[in-house]
Amino acid sequence: MVIEHALLPIIPGHEDAFEIAFAKAMPIISSMKGFQNLTLSRCIERPGTYMLIVQWEQLSDHIEGFRNSTQYLQWRQLLHHFYNPFPIVEHFEQINQV
Amino acid sequence: MVIEHALLPIIPGHEDAFEIAFAKAMPIISSMKGFQNLTLSRCIERPGTYMLIVQWEQLSDHIEGFRNSTQYLQWRQLLHHFYNPFPIVEHFEQINQV
């Protein structure tokens, strides 16, 4: 399992529209091969920043499978115009939990 | 439920020692009032960076209960010397999931 992580900075005043667009975009990503689950959370200290966490079976499911898909074009069209600056997307491997 | 989030930059070469110290520190935080669960993950693109996610019942369980506790002094003593720079710790509220 690989964790995709991004902090999404939304253009001020567009938070509500982003949340609506994100709800529309969720079925696009959740139907992809290797998708396991997703959470979207909003920052308390900086309410214009959201945290996206997606769990994938393998790194390649995200960076090859999803990003090279036609579904990614729809995802991008729905969401990318809300971001400024464009977020850094990184991947993590869980090493401990309690 | 409130999500505590931090990206932890570990002083280069100290990653193994940090992981051992973190395993020792986990029972300190998991015994606190309001603690729900915790994950520690390691970044694939930047292996010196770890992501800490802690779920608390309420924001005050972390920023008042834990940070003002004697247990926090032990936590700090075990872990804080590994960080450079000291991480930004923020809190999130989950708004969507699939």
N, CA and C atoms of all chains as a GROMACS GRO file, in nm:
protein
  588
    1MET      N    1   0.084  -0.120   0.000
    1MET     CA    2   0.000   0.000   0.000
    1MET      C    3   0.087   0.125   0.000
    2VAL      N    4   0.052   0.220  -0.083
    2VAL     CA    5   0.125   0.347  -0.092
    2VAL      C    6   0.026   0.460  -0.068
    3ILE      N    7   0.072   0.562   0.006
    3ILE     CA    8  -0.012   0.675   0.041
    3ILE      C    9   0.028   0.795  -0.044
    4GLU      N   10  -0.065   0.844  -0.125
    4GLU     CA   11  -0.046   0.971  -0.195
    4GLU      C   12  -0.088   1.083  -0.100
    5HIS      N   13  -0.007   1.188  -0.093
    5HIS     CA   14  -0.034   1.299   0.000
    5HIS      C   15  -0.013   1.431  -0.072
    6ALA      N   16  -0.110   1.522  -0.056
    6ALA     CA   17  -0.092   1.658  -0.108
    6ALA      C   18  -0.166   1.755  -0.018
    7LEU      N   19  -0.104   1.872   0.003
    7LEU     CA   20  -0.174   1.985   0.067
    7LEU      C   21  -0.216   2.079  -0.045
    8LEU      N   22  -0.346   2.101  -0.056
    8LEU     CA   23  -0.403   2.172  -0.171
    8LEU      C   24  -0.437   2.316  -0.131
    9PRO      N   25  -0.364   2.416  -0.186
    9PRO     CA   26  -0.394   2.555  -0.153
    9PRO      C   27  -0.500   2.607  -0.252
   10ILE      N   28  -0.618   2.640  -0.200
   10ILE     CA   29  -0.730   2.682  -0.285
   10ILE      C   30  -0.730   2.835  -0.298
   11ILE      N   31  -0.758   2.882  -0.419
   11ILE     CA   32  -0.766   3.027  -0.442
   11ILE      C   33  -0.872   3.085  -0.347
   12PRO      N   34  -0.836   3.190  -0.270
   12PRO     CA   35  -0.928   3.242  -0.168
   12PRO      C   36  -1.067   3.276  -0.225
   13GLY      N   37  -1.169   3.236  -0.152
   13GLY     CA   38  -1.307   3.260  -0.194
   13GLY      C   39  -1.366   3.148  -0.276
   14HIS      N   40  -1.284   3.052  -0.318
   14HIS     CA   41  -1.331   2.943  -0.403
   14HIS      C   42  -1.344   2.810  -0.328
   15GLU      N   43  -1.340   2.816  -0.196
   15GLU     CA   44  -1.341   2.693  -0.116
   15GLU      C   45  -1.472   2.613  -0.136
   16ASP      N   46  -1.586   2.684  -0.134
   16ASP     CA   47  -1.713   2.612  -0.148
   16ASP      C   48  -1.722   2.545  -0.285
   17ALA      N   49  -1.684   2.618  -0.389
   17ALA     CA   50  -1.690   2.562  -0.525
   17ALA      C   51  -1.594   2.444  -0.538
   18PHE      N   52  -1.479   2.454  -0.475
   18PHE     CA   53  -1.384   2.342  -0.477
   18PHE      C   54  -1.446   2.218  -0.412
   19GLU      N   55  -1.510   2.236  -0.298
   19GLU     CA   56  -1.567   2.120  -0.229
   19GLU      C   57  -1.676   2.052  -0.314
   20ILE      N   58  -1.755   2.132  -0.384
   20ILE     CA   59  -1.858   2.076  -0.472
   20ILE      C   60  -1.793   2.002  -0.589
   21ALA      N   61  -1.692   2.064  -0.649
   21ALA     CA   62  -1.622   2.000  -0.761
   21ALA      C   63  -1.552   1.871  -0.716
   22PHE      N   64  -1.497   1.875  -0.596
   22PHE     CA   65  -1.427   1.756  -0.546
   22PHE      C   66  -1.524   1.639  -0.530
   23ALA      N   67  -1.643   1.668  -0.477
   23ALA     CA   68  -1.744   1.561  -0.459
   23ALA      C   69  -1.779   1.500  -0.595
   24LYS      N   70  -1.783   1.583  -0.700
   24LYS     CA   71  -1.810   1.532  -0.836
   24LYS      C   72  -1.693   1.449  -0.888
   25ALA      N   73  -1.571   1.487  -0.847
   25ALA     CA   74  -1.452   1.421  -0.901
   25ALA      C   75  -1.422   1.287  -0.833
   26MET      N   76  -1.475   1.266  -0.716
   26MET     CA   77  -1.440   1.146  -0.639
   26MET      C   78  -1.466   1.015  -0.714
   27PRO      N   79  -1.582   1.000  -0.780
   27PRO     CA   80  -1.603   0.872  -0.852
   27PRO      C   81  -1.502   0.847  -0.963
   28ILE      N   82  -1.441   0.954  -1.015
   28ILE     CA   83  -1.341   0.937  -1.122
   28ILE      C   84  -1.220   0.861  -1.067
   29ILE      N   85  -1.170   0.905  -0.953
   29ILE     CA   86  -1.049   0.843  -0.899
   29ILE      C   87  -1.082   0.709  -0.833
   30SER      N   88  -1.198   0.699  -0.771
   30SER     CA   89  -1.228   0.575  -0.696
   30SER      C   90  -1.255   0.456  -0.787
   31SER      N   91  -1.276   0.483  -0.916
   31SER     CA   92  -1.300   0.372  -1.010
   31SER      C   93  -1.171   0.320  -1.071
   32MET      N   94  -1.057   0.382  -1.037
   32MET     CA   95  -0.930   0.345  -1.101
   32MET      C   96  -0.874   0.216  -1.041
   33LYS      N   97  -0.799   0.145  -1.124
   33LYS     CA   98  -0.731   0.023  -1.078
   33LYS      C   99  -0.632   0.058  -0.965
   34GLY      N  100  -0.636  -0.019  -0.858
   34GLY     CA  101  -0.541   0.002  -0.749
   34GLY      C  102  -0.587   0.102  -0.645
   35PHE      N  103  -0.696   0.175  -0.672
   35PHE     CA  104  -0.748   0.270  -0.573
   35PHE      C  105  -0.798   0.194  -0.451
   36GLN      N  106  -0.764   0.241  -0.330
   36GLN     CA  107  -0.815   0.177  -0.209
   36GLN      C  108  -0.909   0.268  -0.131
   37ASN      N  109  -0.867   0.388  -0.100
   37ASN     CA  110  -0.956   0.482  -0.032
   37ASN      C  111  -0.897   0.622  -0.038
   38LEU      N  112  -0.979   0.719  -0.002
   38LEU     CA  113  -0.943   0.861  -0.013
   38LEU      C  114  -1.007   0.937   0.102
   39THR      N  115  -0.934   1.035   0.155
   39THR     CA  116  -0.996   1.131   0.246
   39THR      C  117  -0.956   1.272   0.203
   40LEU      N  118  -1.051   1.364   0.216
   40LEU     CA  119  -1.024   1.506   0.196
   40LEU      C  120  -1.055   1.574   0.329
   41SER      N  121  -0.958   1.653   0.378
   41SER     CA  122  -0.974   1.720   0.507
   41SER      C  123  -0.938   1.867   0.490
   42ARG      N  124  -0.998   1.951   0.576
   42ARG     CA  125  -0.976   2.096   0.567
   42ARG      C  126  -0.897   2.142   0.689
   43CYS      N  127  -0.799   2.228   0.664
   43CYS     CA  128  -0.711   2.273   0.772
   43CYS      C  129  -0.784   2.371   0.863
   44ILE      N  130  -0.768   2.353   0.993
   44ILE     CA  131  -0.831   2.442   1.091
   44ILE      C  132  -0.755   2.574   1.097
   45GLU      N  133  -0.622   2.569   1.100
   45GLU     CA  134  -0.541   2.691   1.113
   45GLU      C  135  -0.538   2.771   0.983
   46ARG      N  136  -0.547   2.702   0.868
   46ARG     CA  137  -0.543   2.769   0.736
   46ARG      C  138  -0.658   2.711   0.653
   47PRO      N  139  -0.781   2.765   0.669
   47PRO     CA  140  -0.899   2.702   0.607
   47PRO      C  141  -0.897   2.700   0.454
   48GLY      N  142  -0.805   2.770   0.392
   48GLY     CA  143  -0.793   2.764   0.247
   48GLY      C  144  -0.707   2.647   0.200
   49THR      N  145  -0.656   2.568   0.293
   49THR     CA  146  -0.571   2.453   0.260
   49THR      C  147  -0.642   2.323   0.294
   50TYR      N  148  -0.642   2.232   0.200
   50TYR     CA  149  -0.704   2.100   0.218
   50TYR      C  150  -0.596   1.994   0.208
   51MET      N  151  -0.618   1.884   0.277
   51MET     CA  152  -0.525   1.771   0.268
   51MET      C  153  -0.594   1.656   0.196
   52LEU      N  154  -0.530   1.611   0.090
   52LEU     CA  155  -0.578   1.495   0.016
   52LEU      C  156  -0.488   1.376   0.047
   53ILE      N  157  -0.550   1.268   0.090
   53ILE     CA  158  -0.479   1.142   0.114
   53ILE      C  159  -0.548   1.034   0.031
   54VAL      N  160  -0.472   0.968  -0.055
   54VAL     CA  161  -0.528   0.857  -0.134
   54VAL      C  162  -0.440   0.735  -0.109
   55GLN      N  163  -0.502   0.625  -0.080
   55GLN     CA  164  -0.427   0.500  -0.066
   55GLN      C  165  -0.443   0.419  -0.195
   56TRP      N  166  -0.327   0.378  -0.247
   56TRP     CA  167  -0.320   0.298  -0.370
   56TRP      C  168  -0.253   0.165  -0.336
   57GLU      N  169  -0.285   0.065  -0.415
   57GLU     CA  170  -0.217  -0.064  -0.395
   57GLU      C  171  -0.067  -0.050  -0.419
   58GLN      N  172  -0.032   0.017  -0.529
   58GLN     CA  173   0.109   0.032  -0.566
   58GLN      C  174   0.132   0.174  -0.617
   59LEU      N  175   0.256   0.221  -0.607
   59LEU     CA  176   0.293   0.353  -0.658
   59LEU      C  177   0.254   0.369  -0.805
   60SER      N  178   0.277   0.265  -0.885
   60SER     CA  179   0.250   0.275  -1.029
   60SER      C  180   0.101   0.292  -1.059
   61ASP      N  181   0.014   0.247  -0.968
   61ASP     CA  182  -0.130   0.267  -0.990
   61ASP      C  183  -0.164   0.416  -0.998
   62HIS      N  184  -0.090   0.498  -0.921
   62HIS     CA  185  -0.113   0.642  -0.924
   62HIS      C  186  -0.034   0.709  -1.037
   63ILE      N  187   0.098   0.691  -1.035
   63ILE     CA  188   0.181   0.776  -1.122
   63ILE      C  189   0.183   0.728  -1.267
   64GLU      N  190   0.151   0.601  -1.290
   64GLU     CA  191   0.140   0.555  -1.429
   64GLU      C  192  -0.008   0.536  -1.465
   65GLY      N  193  -0.076   0.447  -1.389
   65GLY     CA  194  -0.214   0.414  -1.423
   65GLY      C  195  -0.305   0.534  -1.427
   66PHE      N  196  -0.314   0.607  -1.317
   66PHE     CA  197  -0.411   0.718  -1.311
   66PHE      C  198  -0.364   0.836  -1.394
   67ARG      N  199  -0.238   0.876  -1.379
   67ARG     CA  200  -0.195   1.000  -1.445
   67ARG      C  201  -0.189   0.988  -1.597
   68ASN      N  202  -0.180   0.867  -1.649
   68ASN     CA  203  -0.180   0.850  -1.795
   68ASN      C  204  -0.317   0.813  -1.850
   69SER      N  205  -0.420   0.820  -1.766
   69SER     CA  206  -0.554   0.776  -1.809
   69SER      C  207  -0.636   0.891  -1.865
   70THR      N  208  -0.740   0.856  -1.940
   70THR     CA  209  -0.835   0.959  -1.986
   70THR      C  210  -0.913   1.014  -1.866
   71GLN      N  211  -0.934   0.930  -1.762
   71GLN     CA  212  -1.004   0.978  -1.643
   71GLN      C  213  -0.929   1.094  -1.576
   72TYR      N  214  -0.794   1.089  -1.585
   72TYR     CA  215  -0.715   1.196  -1.522
   72TYR      C  216  -0.742   1.331  -1.589
   73LEU      N  217  -0.772   1.329  -1.718
   73LEU     CA  218  -0.803   1.455  -1.788
   73LEU      C  219  -0.929   1.518  -1.728
   74GLN      N  220  -1.027   1.434  -1.695
   74GLN     CA  221  -1.151   1.485  -1.633
   74GLN      C  222  -1.123   1.539  -1.493
   75TRP      N  223  -1.045   1.462  -1.417
   75TRP     CA  224  -1.006   1.502  -1.280
   75TRP      C  225  -0.937   1.639  -1.282
   76ARG      N  226  -0.842   1.653  -1.374
   76ARG     CA  227  -0.765   1.777  -1.387
   76ARG      C  228  -0.855   1.894  -1.423
   77GLN      N  229  -0.948   1.868  -1.518
   77GLN     CA  230  -1.037   1.974  -1.564
   77GLN      C  231  -1.130   2.021  -1.451
   78LEU      N  232  -1.174   1.927  -1.367
   78LEU     CA  233  -1.263   1.962  -1.257
   78LEU      C  234  -1.192   2.037  -1.145
   79LEU      N  235  -1.064   2.003  -1.120
   79LEU     CA  236  -1.002   2.045  -0.994
   79LEU      C  237  -0.881   2.139  -1.006
   80HIS      N  238  -0.800   2.124  -1.111
   80HIS     CA  239  -0.669   2.190  -1.107
   80HIS      C  240  -0.677   2.343  -1.107
   81HIS      N  241  -0.785   2.399  -1.162
   81HIS     CA  242  -0.795   2.546  -1.168
   81HIS      C  243  -0.821   2.609  -1.031
   82PHE      N  244  -0.850   2.526  -0.929
   82PHE     CA  245  -0.870   2.580  -0.794
   82PHE      C  246  -0.739   2.601  -0.719
   83TYR      N  247  -0.630   2.545  -0.767
   83TYR     CA  248  -0.505   2.543  -0.691
   83TYR      C  249  -0.413   2.660  -0.727
   84ASN      N  250  -0.360   2.727  -0.625
   84ASN     CA  251  -0.257   2.827  -0.646
   84ASN      C  252  -0.176   2.844  -0.519
   85PRO      N  253  -0.046   2.805  -0.523
   85PRO     CA  254   0.025   2.742  -0.634
   85PRO      C  255  -0.017   2.596  -0.652
   86PHE      N  256   0.030   2.535  -0.760
   86PHE     CA  257  -0.001   2.395  -0.783
   86PHE      C  258   0.066   2.312  -0.673
   87PRO      N  259  -0.008   2.220  -0.613
   87PRO     CA  260   0.045   2.148  -0.496
   87PRO      C  261   0.157   2.049  -0.529
   88ILE      N  262   0.240   2.025  -0.428
   88ILE     CA  263   0.340   1.918  -0.435
   88ILE      C  264   0.272   1.788  -0.394
   89VAL      N  265   0.280   1.689  -0.481
   89VAL     CA  266   0.221   1.559  -0.452
   89VAL      C  267   0.335   1.461  -0.424
   90GLU      N  268   0.329   1.396  -0.308
   90GLU     CA  269   0.434   1.299  -0.273
   90GLU      C  270   0.368   1.170  -0.225
   91HIS      N  271   0.453   1.068  -0.208
   91HIS     CA  272   0.404   0.934  -0.172
   91HIS      C  273   0.477   0.886  -0.047
   92PHE      N  274   0.405   0.813   0.036
   92PHE     CA  275   0.459   0.766   0.163
   92PHE      C  276   0.429   0.618   0.181
   93GLU      N  277   0.517   0.554   0.257
   93GLU     CA  278   0.494   0.415   0.298
   93GLU      C  279   0.479   0.411   0.448
   94GLN      N  280   0.373   0.350   0.495
   94GLN     CA  281   0.348   0.346   0.639
   94GLN      C  282   0.449   0.254   0.706
   95ILE      N  283   0.508   0.303   0.815
   95ILE     CA  284   0.606   0.220   0.884
   95ILE      C  285   0.567   0.188   1.028
   96ASN      N  286   0.467   0.258   1.081
   96ASN     CA  287   0.425   0.229   1.217
   96ASN      C  288   0.284   0.280   1.239
   97GLN      N  289   0.214   0.217   1.332
   97GLN     CA  290   0.079   0.263   1.366
   97GLN      C  291   0.041   0.212   1.504
   98VAL      N  292  -0.051   0.284   1.566
   98VAL     CA  293  -0.106   0.238   1.694
   98VAL      C  294  -0.247   0.291   1.705
   99MET      N  295  -1.393   1.433   1.555
   99MET     CA  296  -1.257   1.384   1.534
   99MET      C  297  -1.174   1.492   1.465
  100VAL      N  298  -1.053   1.511   1.514
  100VAL     CA  299  -0.960   1.609   1.456
  100VAL      C  300  -0.831   1.537   1.420
  101ILE      N  301  -0.775   1.573   1.305
  101ILE     CA  302  -0.654   1.509   1.255
  101ILE      C  303  -0.534   1.603   1.277
  102GLU      N  304  -0.439   1.559   1.356
  102GLU     CA  305  -0.311   1.630   1.369
  102GLU      C  306  -0.220   1.583   1.255
  103HIS      N  307  -0.153   1.677   1.189
  103HIS     CA  308  -0.070   1.644   1.073
  103HIS      C  309   0.063   1.718   1.083
  104ALA      N  310   0.171   1.645   1.061
  104ALA     CA  311   0.302   1.710   1.054
  104ALA      C  312   0.391   1.631   0.959
  105LEU      N  313   0.470   1.705   0.880
  105LEU     CA  314   0.577   1.645   0.801
  105LEU      C  315   0.707   1.668   0.879
  106LEU      N  316   0.773   1.560   0.915
  106LEU     CA  317   0.887   1.566   1.007
  106LEU      C  318   1.018   1.553   0.929
  107PRO      N  319   1.098   1.660   0.921
  107PRO     CA  320   1.227   1.652   0.851
  107PRO      C  321   1.336   1.604   0.949
  108ILE      N  322   1.388   1.486   0.921
  108ILE     CA  323   1.487   1.425   1.011
  108ILE      C  324   1.628   1.464   0.968
  109ILE      N  325   1.712   1.494   1.066
  109ILE     CA  326   1.853   1.527   1.037
  109ILE      C  327   1.915   1.410   0.960
  110PRO      N  328   1.977   1.436   0.843
  110PRO     CA  329   2.029   1.328   0.758
  110PRO      C  330   2.119   1.231   0.834
  111GLY      N  331   2.096   1.103   0.811
  111GLY     CA  332   2.174   0.999   0.876
  111GLY      C  333   2.115   0.950   1.007
  112HIS      N  334   2.012   1.020   1.056
  112HIS     CA  335   1.953   0.983   1.185
  112HIS      C  336   1.817   0.914   1.170
  113GLU      N  337   1.785   0.871   1.048
  113GLU     CA  338   1.652   0.813   1.023
  113GLU      C  339   1.629   0.685   1.103
  114ASP      N  340   1.728   0.596   1.106
  114ASP     CA  341   1.709   0.469   1.179
  114ASP      C  342   1.689   0.496   1.329
  115ALA      N  343   1.770   0.584   1.385
  115ALA     CA  344   1.758   0.617   1.528
  115ALA      C  345   1.623   0.682   1.556
  116PHE      N  346   1.577   0.766   1.465
  116PHE     CA  347   1.444   0.827   1.482
  116PHE      C  348   1.336   0.721   1.486
  117GLU      N  349   1.343   0.624   1.395
  117GLU     CA  350   1.238   0.520   1.391
  117GLU      C  351   1.236   0.439   1.520
  118ILE      N  352   1.353   0.411   1.574
  118ILE     CA  353   1.360   0.337   1.702
  118ILE      C  354   1.302   0.422   1.815
  119ALA      N  355   1.340   0.549   1.818
  119ALA     CA  356   1.290   0.638   1.924
  119ALA      C  357   1.139   0.657   1.910
  120PHE      N  358   1.092   0.664   1.787
  120PHE     CA  359   0.947   0.683   1.767
  120PHE      C  360   0.869   0.564   1.820
  121ALA      N  361   0.920   0.444   1.795
  121ALA     CA  362   0.852   0.324   1.846
  121ALA      C  363   0.844   0.326   1.999
  122LYS      N  364   0.950   0.378   2.062
  122LYS     CA  365   0.948   0.391   2.208
  122LYS      C  366   0.848   0.498   2.254
  123ALA      N  367   0.832   0.601   2.172
  123ALA     CA  368   0.747   0.715   2.212
  123ALA      C  369   0.598   0.687   2.191
  124MET      N  370   0.564   0.591   2.109
  124MET     CA  371   0.422   0.570   2.075
  124MET      C  372   0.334   0.544   2.196
  125PRO      N  373   0.376   0.460   2.292
  125PRO     CA  374   0.287   0.438   2.407
  125PRO      C  375   0.261   0.565   2.490
  126ILE      N  376   0.353   0.662   2.480
  126ILE     CA  377   0.333   0.788   2.555
  126ILE      C  378   0.209   0.859   2.502
  127ILE      N  379   0.202   0.875   2.369
  127ILE     CA  380   0.090   0.950   2.311
  127ILE      C  381  -0.038   0.867   2.310
  128SER      N  382  -0.025   0.736   2.291
  128SER     CA  383  -0.147   0.654   2.276
  128SER      C  384  -0.222   0.637   2.407
  129SER      N  385  -0.155   0.670   2.518
  129SER     CA  386  -0.223   0.658   2.648
  129SER      C  387  -0.296   0.786   2.687
  130MET      N  388  -0.286   0.890   2.602
  130MET     CA  389  -0.345   1.019   2.640
  130MET      C  390  -0.496   1.020   2.618
  131LYS      N  391  -0.564   1.101   2.699
  131LYS     CA  392  -0.708   1.120   2.683
  131LYS      C  393  -0.738   1.177   2.543
  132GLY      N  394  -0.835   1.118   2.476
  132GLY     CA  395  -0.877   1.169   2.346
  132GLY      C  396  -0.800   1.112   2.228
  133PHE      N  397  -0.691   1.038   2.256
  133PHE     CA  398  -0.614   0.976   2.146
  133PHE      C  399  -0.699   0.868   2.079
  134GLN      N  400  -0.699   0.867   1.946
  134GLN     CA  401  -0.774   0.763   1.874
  134GLN      C  402  -0.681   0.669   1.797
  135ASN      N  403  -0.596   0.723   1.714
  135ASN     CA  404  -0.499   0.639   1.643
  135ASN      C  405  -0.388   0.726   1.583
  136LEU      N  406  -0.285   0.659   1.536
  136LEU     CA  407  -0.166   0.728   1.486
  136LEU      C  408  -0.105   0.645   1.373
  137THR      N  409  -0.055   0.714   1.271
  137THR     CA  410   0.028   0.646   1.171
  137THR      C  411   0.154   0.729   1.147
  138LEU      N  412   0.265   0.659   1.129
  138LEU     CA  413   0.390   0.722   1.088
  138LEU      C  414   0.427   0.662   0.953
  139SER      N  415   0.453   0.749   0.855
  139SER     CA  416   0.485   0.703   0.720
  139SER      C  417   0.611   0.774   0.672
  140ARG      N  418   0.683   0.708   0.581
  140ARG     CA  419   0.809   0.763   0.531
  140ARG      C  420   0.792   0.801   0.384
  141CYS      N  421   0.844   0.919   0.348
  141CYS     CA  422   0.828   0.969   0.212
  141CYS      C  423   0.916   0.892   0.114
  142ILE      N  424   0.858   0.853   0.002
  142ILE     CA  425   0.934   0.781  -0.101
  142ILE      C  426   1.028   0.877  -0.175
  143GLU      N  427   0.977   0.995  -0.212
  143GLU     CA  428   1.058   1.091  -0.289
  143GLU      C  429   1.165   1.159  -0.203
  144ARG      N  430   1.137   1.176  -0.074
  144ARG     CA  431   1.230   1.243   0.020
  144ARG      C  432   1.238   1.157   0.145
  145PRO      N  433   1.323   1.052   0.145
  145PRO     CA  434   1.320   0.953   0.254
  145PRO      C  435   1.359   1.009   0.390
  146GLY      N  436   1.409   1.130   0.397
  146GLY     CA  437   1.438   1.193   0.525
  146GLY      C  438   1.317   1.260   0.586
  147THR      N  439   1.204   1.256   0.516
  147THR     CA  440   1.082   1.320   0.566
  147THR      C  441   0.978   1.214   0.602
  148TYR      N  442   0.921   1.228   0.719
  148TYR     CA  443   0.818   1.137   0.768
  148TYR      C  444   0.688   1.215   0.787
  149MET      N  445   0.577   1.145   0.769
  149MET     CA  446   0.446   1.207   0.793
  149MET      C  447   0.385   1.145   0.918
  150LEU      N  448   0.350   1.232   1.011
  150LEU     CA  449   0.282   1.188   1.133
  150LEU      C  450   0.136   1.232   1.124
  151ILE      N  451   0.047   1.137   1.141
  151ILE     CA  452  -0.098   1.165   1.146
  151ILE      C  453  -0.148   1.108   1.278
  152VAL      N  454  -0.211   1.194   1.358
  152VAL     CA  455  -0.273   1.147   1.482
  152VAL      C  456  -0.418   1.191   1.483
  153GLN      N  457  -0.505   1.098   1.512
  153GLN     CA  458  -0.646   1.134   1.525
  153GLN      C  459  -0.679   1.148   1.673
  154TRP      N  460  -0.742   1.263   1.703
  154TRP     CA  461  -0.785   1.296   1.840
  154TRP      C  462  -0.936   1.316   1.841
  155GLU      N  463  -0.995   1.292   1.956
  155GLU     CA  464  -1.140   1.318   1.966
  155GLU      C  465  -1.168   1.466   1.942
  156GLN      N  466  -1.090   1.552   2.008
  156GLN     CA  467  -1.112   1.696   1.997
  156GLN      C  468  -0.978   1.767   1.985
  157LEU      N  469  -0.980   1.887   1.927
  157LEU     CA  470  -0.859   1.968   1.914
  157LEU      C  471  -0.792   1.990   2.050
  158SER      N  472  -0.873   2.016   2.152
  158SER     CA  473  -0.817   2.045   2.284
  158SER      C  474  -0.744   1.925   2.344
  159ASP      N  475  -0.780   1.803   2.303
  159ASP     CA  476  -0.708   1.686   2.355
  159ASP      C  477  -0.561   1.692   2.317
  160HIS      N  478  -0.531   1.748   2.199
  160HIS     CA  479  -0.392   1.761   2.157
  160HIS      C  480  -0.327   1.888   2.212
  161ILE      N  481  -0.388   2.003   2.180
  161ILE     CA  482  -0.315   2.129   2.206
  161ILE      C  483  -0.320   2.173   2.351
  162GLU      N  484  -0.418   2.123   2.426
  162GLU     CA  485  -0.419   2.153   2.570
  162GLU      C  486  -0.378   2.028   2.648
  163GLY      N  487  -0.456   1.920   2.630
  163GLY     CA  488  -0.432   1.801   2.711
  163GLY      C  489  -0.291   1.746   2.696
  164PHE      N  490  -0.252   1.714   2.571
  164PHE     CA  491  -0.122   1.650   2.552
  164PHE      C  492  -0.007   1.748   2.572
  165ARG      N  493  -0.017   1.865   2.509
  165ARG     CA  494   0.097   1.957   2.513
  165ARG      C  495   0.126   2.014   2.651
  166ASN      N  496   0.029   2.013   2.738
  166ASN     CA  497   0.051   2.062   2.875
  166ASN      C  498   0.078   1.950   2.975
  167SER      N  499   0.096   1.829   2.925
  167SER     CA  500   0.110   1.714   3.014
  167SER      C  501   0.257   1.685   3.045
  168THR      N  502   0.279   1.610   3.152
  168THR     CA  503   0.415   1.564   3.181
  168THR      C  504   0.460   1.462   3.076
  169GLN      N  505   0.363   1.387   3.019
  169GLN     CA  506   0.397   1.291   2.915
  169GLN      C  507   0.459   1.361   2.793
  170TYR      N  508   0.414   1.484   2.765
  170TYR     CA  509   0.467   1.557   2.650
  170TYR      C  510   0.616   1.588   2.668
  171LEU      N  511   0.658   1.606   2.791
  171LEU     CA  512   0.801   1.631   2.816
  171LEU      C  513   0.885   1.509   2.775
  172GLN      N  514   0.832   1.389   2.803
  172GLN     CA  515   0.902   1.266   2.763
  172GLN      C  516   0.904   1.252   2.610
  173TRP      N  517   0.789   1.279   2.548
  173TRP     CA  518   0.775   1.275   2.401
  173TRP      C  519   0.878   1.367   2.336
  174ARG      N  520   0.883   1.489   2.387
  174ARG     CA  521   0.972   1.591   2.333
  174ARG      C  522   1.118   1.548   2.348
  175GLN      N  523   1.148   1.494   2.464
  175GLN     CA  524   1.287   1.453   2.492
  175GLN      C  525   1.330   1.338   2.400
  176LEU      N  526   1.239   1.248   2.370
  176LEU     CA  527   1.271   1.135   2.283
  176LEU      C  528   1.285   1.176   2.136
  177LEU      N  529   1.206   1.274   2.091
  177LEU     CA  530   1.190   1.295   1.947
  177LEU      C  531   1.238   1.429   1.892
  178HIS      N  532   1.226   1.537   1.969
  178HIS     CA  533   1.241   1.668   1.906
  178HIS      C  534   1.382   1.695   1.854
  179HIS      N  535   1.483   1.629   1.912
  179HIS     CA  536   1.620   1.656   1.866
  179HIS      C  537   1.650   1.597   1.728
  180PHE      N  538   1.556   1.514   1.675
  180PHE     CA  539   1.576   1.459   1.540
  180PHE      C  540   1.533   1.556   1.430
  181TYR      N  541   1.457   1.660   1.465
  181TYR     CA  542   1.394   1.745   1.363
  181TYR      C  543   1.480   1.866   1.329
  182ASN      N  544   1.494   1.892   1.200
  182ASN     CA  545   1.558   2.015   1.156
  182ASN      C  546   1.514   2.048   1.013
  183PRO      N  547   1.434   2.157   0.996
  183PRO     CA  548   1.384   2.248   1.099
  183PRO      C  549   1.271   2.185   1.180
  184PHE      N  550   1.229   2.253   1.286
  184PHE     CA  551   1.119   2.200   1.365
  184PHE      C  552   0.992   2.204   1.280
  185PRO      N  553   0.917   2.094   1.280
  185PRO     CA  554   0.804   2.084   1.187
  185PRO      C  555   0.686   2.175   1.222
  186ILE      N  556   0.610   2.207   1.118
  186ILE     CA  557   0.482   2.277   1.135
  186ILE      C  558   0.376   2.171   1.165
  187VAL      N  559   0.307   2.188   1.276
  187VAL     CA  560   0.201   2.095   1.313
  187VAL      C  561   0.068   2.167   1.293
  188GLU      N  562  -0.020   2.106   1.213
  188GLU     CA  563  -0.152   2.166   1.189
  188GLU      C  564  -0.260   2.060   1.212
  189HIS      N  565  -0.383   2.108   1.212
  189HIS     CA  566  -0.498   2.021   1.240
  189HIS      C  567  -0.600   2.032   1.127
  190PHE      N  568  -0.664   1.920   1.100
  190PHE     CA  569  -0.760   1.912   0.988
  190PHE      C  570  -0.888   1.846   1.035
  191GLU      N  571  -0.995   1.884   0.965
  191GLU     CA  572  -1.124   1.818   0.986
  191GLU      C  573  -1.164   1.749   0.857
  192GLN      N  574  -1.195   1.622   0.865
  192GLN     CA  575  -1.230   1.547   0.746
  192GLN      C  576  -1.365   1.593   0.691
  193ILE      N  577  -1.369   1.619   0.560
  193ILE     CA  578  -1.496   1.664   0.502
  193ILE      C  579  -1.549   1.568   0.396
  194ASN      N  580  -1.468   1.475   0.349
  194ASN     CA  581  -1.516   1.382   0.248
  194ASN      C  582  -1.430   1.257   0.248
  195GLN      N  583  -1.490   1.146   0.209
  195GLN     CA  584  -1.413   1.023   0.198
  195GLN      C  585  -1.483   0.927   0.102
  196VAL      N  586  -1.405   0.837   0.047
  196VAL     CA  587  -1.462   0.731  -0.037
  196VAL      C  588  -1.372   0.610  -0.028
   0.00000   0.00000   0.00000
